[in-house]
Amino acid sequence: MEELSFYDVKSKKKFNSSDYSVKQKSGRFFAVTKSKVGTHDCWRVLSKDQAAKIKK
């Protein structure tokens, strides 16, 4: 998978990850990964085209 940049709201830090899943919620697409410093999830909004490209 392509590496994406995520922002961890709780620790207020950016990080890159290539270990994520693509989820659809309310018609929007998101990349979801585990936080590097905690046990919570970090979500990133994806465009429809990006999500289709990654899902292939």
C-alpha positions as CSV (number, residue, x, y, z in Angstrom):
1,M,0.0,0.0,0.0
2,E,1.0,3.6,-0.6
3,E,2.3,5.4,2.5
4,L,-0.1,8.1,3.8
5,S,0.4,10.9,6.3
6,F,-1.9,10.8,9.4
7,Y,-2.4,13.3,12.2
8,D,-2.9,12.0,15.8
9,V,-5.2,14.5,17.5
10,K,-4.5,13.2,21.0
11,S,-0.7,13.4,20.8
12,K,-0.8,16.4,18.4
13,K,1.8,14.8,16.1
14,K,1.9,13.7,12.4
15,F,3.2,10.3,11.3
16,N,3.3,8.2,8.2
17,S,1.9,4.8,7.8
18,S,1.4,2.2,5.1
19,D,-0.6,-0.2,7.4
20,Y,-4.2,1.1,7.2
21,S,-7.6,0.0,6.0
22,V,-10.1,1.9,3.9
23,K,-13.6,2.4,5.4
24,Q,-16.7,4.0,4.0
25,K,-18.9,5.9,6.4
26,S,-21.9,8.1,5.4
27,G,-20.8,8.1,1.8
28,R,-17.3,9.3,2.5
29,F,-14.1,7.3,2.4
30,F,-11.5,7.2,5.2
31,A,-8.1,5.6,5.8
32,V,-7.9,4.2,9.3
33,T,-4.8,3.1,11.2
34,K,-3.7,2.6,14.8
35,S,-1.9,5.4,16.6
36,K,1.9,5.1,17.1
37,V,1.7,6.3,20.7
38,G,-1.7,5.1,22.0
39,T,-4.4,2.5,21.5
40,H,-6.8,4.7,19.6
41,D,-7.5,4.9,15.8
42,C,-6.4,7.8,13.6
43,W,-8.7,8.6,10.6
44,R,-7.8,10.4,7.4
45,V,-10.3,11.6,4.8
46,L,-9.8,10.2,1.3
47,S,-11.2,11.4,-2.0
48,K,-13.4,8.9,-3.9
49,D,-10.7,8.5,-6.5
50,Q,-8.0,7.9,-3.9
51,A,-10.1,5.2,-2.2
52,A,-10.8,3.5,-5.5
53,K,-7.1,3.5,-6.4
54,I,-6.1,2.0,-3.0
55,K,-8.8,-0.6,-2.9
56,K,-7.6,-2.2,-6.2
